[in-house]
Amino acid sequence: TEGEEKELETVFQSLFDVGKLAPGSALARAVVRMVNNKAGLAWTSSAHTALPVSTTAQGPGAELFTNSIDNTDIAKKLKLLVAPLKTKM
């Protein structure tokens, strides 16, 4: 929208003027918020939580993703499954 465009221009210019354009900047947060809004997504926090995550899976390795697991273990388990495939390439 025109209002969103103006907001991005304002934030961009204020950050550009002081050399502070970076990931996680006010500009990046404004863009993420707008895209999430357009996509109909809402978050209760802008940070990760330490809560377990309910997971399900199908196929080889699915047994690693049953029940609730620590959210940081998802990437570790995926790496375990993908690593053998990389050695075959």
C-alpha positions, 0 to 999 in steps of 0.5 A: 500500500502507499502507507507501507511504501512511505513507512519503508522509505522513511525507515530506509532513509533514516538508517541509510543516513547513519550507515545502519542498514543490516539484517535485524534492523528496523527496516528488515523488521518492518518488511517482515511485519508487512509481508507477514501481514499480507500472508495472514501470519501472526506471531506471538513473539519475535523470538524463539521459544524453548517449548517442545514442538509437536512433529509428524513425518512420513518416509525414511527417518520418520521415527525420529520425528514422533511426539514432541521434541525440542525445536533445536533438535529438528535441524540436528535430526534432519542433518543426520538423515541428509548427511549420508545422502551427501556422501553418495553424491 
